[in-house]
Amino acid sequence: MRVFTKATALVATSALLLGVSACGQSASTGESADAKQTVTVWAWEPTVKKAVQGFESKHPNITVNVVNAGSSNDEYTALSNALTAGKGAPDLVQLDFNAVPQFAISDGLEELSQYGFSKKMLADYTKGAQSGISVNNGIYGVPIGGGPMALFYNKEIFDKAGVTEAPKTWDDYYEAAKKIHALGPDYYITNESGSDAGMALSLIWQAGGHPFSVKGKDITINLTSDPGVKHYVDLWQKLIDEKLIDTKTQGWTDDWYRGLGNGHIASLAIGGWMPITLQTSSAEASGKFRAAPLPVWSDSDTASAENGGGALSVVKGSAHAAAAYEFAKYVGYGEGEKTLTDNGIVPDLTRTLSSDEYLNQPKEYFGGQEINKVLAQSAKNVTSEFQFLPYQVYGGSIYPDNISTAFTDPGSKTLAQGLADWQSALVKYGEEQGYTVTTK
């Protein structure tokens, strides 16, 4: 997941809620997929560009221009500004699953069944991916990679601490955290500073939580008494109070990569896209890491959740919408999907997840472990749907303002109080945007 800055997301949200559409012709007057044309794609995932050559060889009249408009927060701002201005928007855009509803509801995306994305095709994806692109019974993106969660842990550090197997439950995780911290004051089972709403929501999802319910303009928010939220709060407050996690190191910083490399941050419960980042940014730990299922909340539980993952969505009003959809379909449903999977993307198609070719791949960084088996099982265990707010990008932007001190200065605020404050802010903003918001 990526951290949103407040200023960035505020720009994105204010533009989105105007309900404007992209520049160019509407789908009904746009060019057919057979016409000679250039499709512009905004995507930060570098493997999307690697699929272009294969697509263009099959569609010689279509040129695909992939542009990195910045990581998700930067791209969302640029897209929103283009939608507002009525010019400069791409034909196709990469979106995190949690951002799809906001752009779809604000009329910024084309519904894809008109181009041939059928319910039968949708059923070929994991439940997490299906949920990620489905908004108000419409389909607003072609999934290009998932984020089924797993526990990536440094086996060398775990063994040194006397944790001889990966924690199976969150109670086991808590006990492991105590043993790892006993190695020294700068050894922690993980880091968390309250900067990433997506991480918290993923763990609440896995705990069976449903803090958001959206039905048209009616929204219910329950970040105070939802059972899944309570599971999350009880565990992480205990870890905070007992100083068992690193609350100072921010994710996606040099210090974070260094801590993962030297073992001072001994594990991450995170989306299945993380291995590529570990290999490239924390190479020092090569051979030491392993992957295990996400710890569960009871011995009989098998639930997992999505953390990250996303889709390629056709921007509303694109003059090349049909061709843009064809490229998205090639990348996420056709032959191009193999290109992404071969380069480390976790597939969303169940046929790929269950294939021997995908499952039986030893990974040197993980000591020769076939970690895709763990990721595939996690994807299957994402059993319940999870709704995001129609202004989730904004919600993520204000999350640190309300939560971070619960981690970094726990004497000033508890995690429960932080979530209650976040709920109040989300309610206020939703009402200002014309939603009817109730709380539980």
C-alpha positions, -999 to 999 in steps of 0.1 A, spaced: 0 0 0 11 36 -5 9 65 19 -12 94 8 -3 129 18 -31 151 29 -26 178 3 -25 153 -26 -56 135 -16 -75 167 -9 -69 178 -45 -79 144 -58 -111 143 -39 -123 178 -45 -119 172 -82 -136 139 -82 -166 150 -63 -174 175 -90 -186 145 -110 -169 157 -142 -160 134 -171 -128 131 -191 -120 150 -222 -125 135 -257 -154 118 -273 -180 97 -255 -178 59 -259 -207 60 -284 -188 83 -308 -152 71 -301 -131 51 -326 -136 14 -330 -109 -9 -317 -99 -17 -353 -91 19 -363 -55 32 -364 -50 50 -332 -28 56 -301 -40 46 -266 -25 65 -237 -21 45 -205 -12 59 -171 4 31 -149 30 31 -122 34 -7 -124 64 -12 -147 54 -46 -159 24 -31 -178 48 -16 -203 64 -50 -208 31 -63 -222 29 -36 -249 50 -54 -275 29 -86 -274 -4 -66 -276 8 -44 -305 19 -75 -325 -17 -87 -323 -33 -53 -329 -10 -35 -355 -34 -6 -358 -31 3 -321 -1 20 -306 0 19 -268 18 47 -249 24 38 -213 32 69 -191 42 68 -154 22 97 -141 35 90 -106 27 65 -79 -9 62 -70 -14 94 -50 4 115 -76 -14 98 -104 -48 103 -88 -42 140 -84 -31 143 -120 -61 124 -132 -85 144 -111 -71 177 -124 -74 164 -160 -110 154 -154 -118 188 -139 -100 207 -168 -117 185 -194 -84 178 -211 -52 158 -206 -68 126 -192 -55 92 -204 -76 66 -221 -67 40 -195 -56 43 -159 -42 21 -132 -61 23 -100 -58 6 -66 -89 -14 -58 -98 10 -30 -98 39 -54 -120 24 -80 -153 32 -62 -144 69 -58 -136 74 -95 -165 52 -106 -192 70 -85 -179 104 -95 -186 94 -132 -149 93 -141 -148 58 -155 -165 38 -182 -186 8 -172 -170 -21 -191 -198 -45 -199 -206 -23 -229 -172 -33 -243 -176 -70 -236 -165 -76 -200 -191 -102 -191 -203 -116 -158 -188 -149 -169 -154 -133 -173 -158 -116 -139 -164 -150 -123 -129 -161 -135 -113 -138 -109 -107 -142 -72 -134 -129 -49 -112 -101 -38 -107 -89 -74 -144 -92 -82 -152 -70 -52 -125 -45 -61 -139 -36 -96 -176 -40 -89 -195 -8 -81 -233 -5 -80 -236 -37 -101 -213 -23 -127 -178 -34 -137 -152 -6 -137 -118 -21 -143 -99 -52 -155 -79 -66 -126 -42 -68 -133 -28 -81 -100 -39 -88 -64 -27 -83 -29 -36 -114 -9 -20 -110 24 7 -132 39 33 -130 67 68 -125 53 93 -132 81 130 -133 87 135 -170 96 170 -164 109 158 -138 134 127 -158 144 150 -189 150 174 -168 170 145 -156 192 133 -192 197 103 -188 174 107 -220 155 76 -218 133 56 -190 119 28 -177 141 -5 -194 132 -27 -171 152 -25 -135 163 -20 -147 199 10 -166 186 21 -135 169 19 -115 201 40 -142 219 66 -141 191 67 -103 193 78 -106 229 106 -131 221 119 -111 192 120 -78 212 140 -97 239 168 -100 215 176 -63 220 159 -29 223 161 -24 185 146 -57 174 109 -58 166 85 -82 150 72 -54 127 68 -16 124 37 5 124 33 42 128 -3 48 119 3 63 85 -15 38 63 -53 34 65 -51 6 39 -31 -16 62 -54 -11 92 -85 -18 70 -70 -49 55 -64 -64 90 -99 -53 100 -112 -70 69 -94 -102 78 -109 -101 112 -144 -101 97 -150 -64 100 -173 -43 79 -167 -7 91 -182 8 59 -216 1 43 -225 20 12 -259 20 -5 -262 48 -30 -260 80 -11 -265 63 22 -234 54 42 -230 37 75 -196 40 93 -188 18 123 -152 22 135 -161 21 172 -181 -11 178 -176 -33 148 -163 -68 160 -135 -68 134 -124 -33 144 -124 -45 181 -102 -75 173 -77 -52 155 -77 -25 183 -73 -51 211 -42 -67 195 -24 -36 182 -31 -16 214 -14 -43 234 16 -43 210 18 -5 214 15 -5 251 41 -31 256 65 -14 231 67 -46 210 66 -29 176 87 -2 160 65 29 160 92 53 148 102 39 114 80 49 85 73 25 58 88 30 23 118 49 37 155 40 36 154 32 73 126 8 67 144 -11 39 175 -12 61 156 -26 91 141 -53 69 175 -61 55 193 -64 88 165 -81 107 156 -54 131 122 -54 115 116 -91 115 84 -95 96 56 -79 76 20 -88 74 13 -73 39 0 -79 4 15 -106 -18 32 -80 -41 58 -73 -14 84 -100 -24 96 -80 -54 102 -50 -32 121 -71 -6 143 -86 -33 152 -52 -48 154 -30 -17 164 -53 11 188 -76 -7 209 -81 24 183 -105 38 183 -128 7 178 -164 17 166 -155 52 130 -147 45 101 -171 43 64 -167 36 36 -180 58 -2 -176 59 -15 -145 76 -20 -153 113 -57 -158 121 -80 -149 150 -88 -184 161 -75 -219 156 -104 -228 133 -101 -196 112 -86 -195 77 -96 -160 66 -74 -137 47 -78 -103 31 -65 -82 3 -39 -55 8 -34 -35 -24 -40 -49 -58 -57 -30 -86 -70 -27 -121 -68 -9 -154 -99 13 -159 -111 31 -190 -115 68 -184 -149 82 -191 -153 98 -225 -120 85 -240 -120 87 -278 -102 54 -278 -123 36 -252 -128 4 -271 -91 0 -279 -82 9 -243 -104 -19 -231 -88 -43 -255 -54 -35 -240 -67 -38 -205 -83 -72 -213 -50 -84 -229 -30 -74 -198 -55 -87 -172 -74 -115 -189 -55 -125 -220 -19 -134 -230 -4 -104 -213 -14 -116 -179 15 -141 -181 39 -112 -187 28 -96 -155 28 -129 -135 63 -138 -147 75 -105 -134 62 -110 -99 26 -98 -100 2 -119 -80 -24 -131 -105 -61 -124 -100 -73 -151 -124 -81 -183 -105 -69 -205 -134 -34 -190 -131 -34 -191 -93 -41 -229 -95 -16 -237 -123 15 -258 -117 36 -232 -136 27 -205 -111 27 -226 -79 59 -246 -84 85 -217 -85 113 -219 -59 123 -184 -48 160 -179 -39 153 -149 -17 130 -170 3 155 -199 8 141 -218 -22 105 -218 -8 77 -220 -33 60 -189 -18 34 -187 -46 16 -216 -29 11 -195 2 -1 -165 -19 -25 -186 -39 -41 -201 -8 -44 -167 7 -63 -155 -24 -87 -184 -20 -92 -176 16 -104 -140 9 -140 -151 14 -160 -119 23 -165 -87 5 -153 -55 19 -167 -21 10 -147 11 8 -160 46 11 -169 65 -21 -144 90 -8 -117 65 3 -88 84 -12 -97 114 10 -103 91 40 -68 77 36 -54 112 35 -67 122 69 -61 88 86 -26 98 99 -39 131 113 -63 111 135 -44 79 142 -6 84 141 -2 97 176 -19 66 190 13 48 178 40 74 181 28 91 214 5 65 230 1 84 262 -18 111 244 -44 89 226 -55 53 224 -60 35 191 -98 33 198 -99 71 204 -80 76 171 -104 55 152 -134 73 168 -118 107 158 -113 94 122 -149 83 121 -161 117 131 -140 133 104 -153 109 78 -189 115 88 -185 153 86 -168 152 52 -194 127 38 -222 150 49 -206 180 33 -205 161 0 -242 153 1 -242 118 16 -265 107 44 -241 92 69 -251 73 100 -229 57 126 -231 27 149 
